[in-house]
């Protein structure tokens, strides 16, 4: 029988990715078990926000829970948008976030950036397992491609030598920050 892990997220894309990466576990979204509350992310780091979500869901349901927090960090903007990546422009719309980031980078030579993902696996007994993944690249001057979501259309991946907006999902998933964090976490769970 597979160990059940509750995913502290309703994001279907995350759920699919995580199920594919953790085939030895029964990964279920928290909403399937009746947890539908929005957990307020009050942390100041990716780790703190992931911990808040995982711990809240785990304690509410009495099961191990997995949560992540991720975003893009740009060197010349002192790591911004960072933990505010999803709501950088204030409305949560990817295109608006991208436009604001491009505007804030106007005139800046250093466009180096990385996607960062912190995963936290929290057990009701208080045990915590963490993993972090990063993908290095830079922010382009204009969107390219229709693939992916979030900042993918304006992120040039050093691993793939192309913009994530033109990368096939299979290519992106092999080098993504979430993939790398999940790979590290999987090694710690087995």
Helices and strands as residue ranges (DSSP letters): E 3-7, H 12-21, E 25-29, G 30-33, H 46-61, E 65-74, G 75-77, G 82-87, H 94-104, E 112-122, E 128-139, G 152-154, E 155-157, E 162-163, H 169-175, H 177-189
